[in-house]
Amino acid sequence: MREIIFYRTELGDCPVEDFLDSLDGKQAQKVAWVMRLVEELDRIPEQYFKKLESAGNVWEIRAQLGSSAFRLLGFFDGSGNFIISHGFRKKTQKTPLREIELSEKHKCDYSKRR
């Protein structure tokens, strides 16, 4: 079992909590359900958790509810914990580069302060 940790900025802000707060009840339930899968399953189906091919060590938690797609990007911290850096609603086929870059920036910040 792996632990999921929400990234926090140096000032204590939490982009993941902000994203989750922006979702309605059913959307938040679905995202929370997928996060539990990631924590509890040894082998997570690719439809829910996938390493981004073009993004070094950035992984995405993938949740779908109807026609809405939600993504939580993050990284492993070296001790088996998965750090979720932020989330967004996916509107295009490919994950936007700015979202990947933001996750990599959060990873650098997390590593420096750890």
Contacts in CASP RR format, 6 or more apart in sequence:
PFRMAT RR
TARGET T0000
AUTHOR 0000-0000-0000
METHOD contacts of the structure
MODEL  1
MREIIFYRTELGDCPVEDFLDSLDGKQAQKVAWVMRLVEELDRIPEQYFK
KLESAGNVWEIRAQLGSSAFRLLGFFDGSGNFIISHGFRKKTQKTPLREI
ELSEKHKCDYSKRR
1 39 0 8 1.000
1 40 0 8 1.000
2 38 0 8 1.000
2 39 0 8 1.000
2 80 0 8 1.000
2 81 0 8 1.000
2 82 0 8 1.000
3 39 0 8 1.000
3 80 0 8 1.000
3 81 0 8 1.000
3 82 0 8 1.000
4 35 0 8 1.000
4 38 0 8 1.000
4 39 0 8 1.000
4 81 0 8 1.000
4 82 0 8 1.000
4 83 0 8 1.000
4 84 0 8 1.000
5 77 0 8 1.000
5 81 0 8 1.000
5 82 0 8 1.000
5 83 0 8 1.000
5 84 0 8 1.000
6 14 0 8 1.000
6 16 0 8 1.000
6 17 0 8 1.000
6 83 0 8 1.000
6 84 0 8 1.000
7 14 0 8 1.000
7 15 0 8 1.000
7 16 0 8 1.000
7 74 0 8 1.000
7 83 0 8 1.000
7 84 0 8 1.000
7 85 0 8 1.000
7 86 0 8 1.000
7 106 0 8 1.000
7 110 0 8 1.000
8 14 0 8 1.000
9 15 0 8 1.000
9 109 0 8 1.000
10 109 0 8 1.000
10 113 0 8 1.000
15 85 0 8 1.000
15 86 0 8 1.000
15 87 0 8 1.000
15 106 0 8 1.000
16 72 0 8 1.000
16 84 0 8 1.000
16 85 0 8 1.000
16 86 0 8 1.000
16 87 0 8 1.000
19 72 0 8 1.000
19 86 0 8 1.000
19 87 0 8 1.000
19 88 0 8 1.000
20 28 0 8 1.000
20 31 0 8 1.000
20 32 0 8 1.000
23 31 0 8 1.000
23 70 0 8 1.000
26 65 0 8 1.000
27 65 0 8 1.000
27 68 0 8 1.000
27 70 0 8 1.000
30 63 0 8 1.000
30 64 0 8 1.000
30 65 0 8 1.000
30 70 0 8 1.000
31 61 0 8 1.000
31 63 0 8 1.000
31 70 0 8 1.000
31 72 0 8 1.000
33 63 0 8 1.000
34 48 0 8 1.000
34 49 0 8 1.000
34 61 0 8 1.000
34 62 0 8 1.000
34 63 0 8 1.000
35 61 0 8 1.000
35 72 0 8 1.000
35 84 0 8 1.000
37 44 0 8 1.000
37 45 0 8 1.000
37 48 0 8 1.000
37 49 0 8 1.000
38 44 0 8 1.000
38 48 0 8 1.000
38 49 0 8 1.000
38 61 0 8 1.000
38 82 0 8 1.000
47 62 0 8 1.000
48 61 0 8 1.000
48 62 0 8 1.000
48 63 0 8 1.000
49 59 0 8 1.000
49 60 0 8 1.000
49 61 0 8 1.000
49 62 0 8 1.000
50 59 0 8 1.000
50 60 0 8 1.000
50 62 0 8 1.000
51 57 0 8 1.000
51 58 0 8 1.000
51 59 0 8 1.000
52 58 0 8 1.000
52 59 0 8 1.000
52 60 0 8 1.000
52 73 0 8 1.000
52 95 0 8 1.000
52 100 0 8 1.000
54 100 0 8 1.000
55 95 0 8 1.000
55 100 0 8 1.000
55 103 0 8 1.000
55 104 0 8 1.000
56 104 0 8 1.000
57 75 0 8 1.000
57 76 0 8 1.000
57 107 0 8 1.000
58 73 0 8 1.000
58 74 0 8 1.000
58 75 0 8 1.000
58 100 0 8 1.000
58 103 0 8 1.000
58 104 0 8 1.000
58 107 0 8 1.000
59 73 0 8 1.000
59 74 0 8 1.000
59 75 0 8 1.000
59 76 0 8 1.000
59 82 0 8 1.000
60 71 0 8 1.000
60 72 0 8 1.000
60 73 0 8 1.000
60 74 0 8 1.000
60 95 0 8 1.000
61 71 0 8 1.000
61 72 0 8 1.000
61 73 0 8 1.000
61 74 0 8 1.000
61 84 0 8 1.000
62 69 0 8 1.000
62 70 0 8 1.000
62 71 0 8 1.000
63 69 0 8 1.000
63 70 0 8 1.000
63 71 0 8 1.000
63 72 0 8 1.000
64 70 0 8 1.000
68 89 0 8 1.000
69 89 0 8 1.000
69 90 0 8 1.000
69 91 0 8 1.000
70 87 0 8 1.000
70 88 0 8 1.000
70 89 0 8 1.000
70 90 0 8 1.000
71 87 0 8 1.000
71 88 0 8 1.000
71 89 0 8 1.000
71 90 0 8 1.000
71 95 0 8 1.000
71 99 0 8 1.000
72 84 0 8 1.000
72 86 0 8 1.000
72 87 0 8 1.000
73 84 0 8 1.000
73 85 0 8 1.000
73 86 0 8 1.000
73 87 0 8 1.000
73 88 0 8 1.000
73 95 0 8 1.000
73 99 0 8 1.000
73 100 0 8 1.000
73 102 0 8 1.000
73 103 0 8 1.000
74 82 0 8 1.000
74 83 0 8 1.000
74 84 0 8 1.000
74 85 0 8 1.000
74 86 0 8 1.000
74 103 0 8 1.000
74 106 0 8 1.000
74 107 0 8 1.000
75 82 0 8 1.000
75 83 0 8 1.000
75 85 0 8 1.000
75 103 0 8 1.000
75 107 0 8 1.000
75 110 0 8 1.000
76 82 0 8 1.000
76 83 0 8 1.000
77 83 0 8 1.000
77 110 0 8 1.000
77 114 0 8 1.000
83 106 0 8 1.000
83 107 0 8 1.000
83 110 0 8 1.000
85 102 0 8 1.000
85 103 0 8 1.000
85 106 0 8 1.000
85 107 0 8 1.000
85 110 0 8 1.000
86 99 0 8 1.000
86 102 0 8 1.000
86 103 0 8 1.000
86 106 0 8 1.000
87 99 0 8 1.000
88 96 0 8 1.000
88 99 0 8 1.000
END
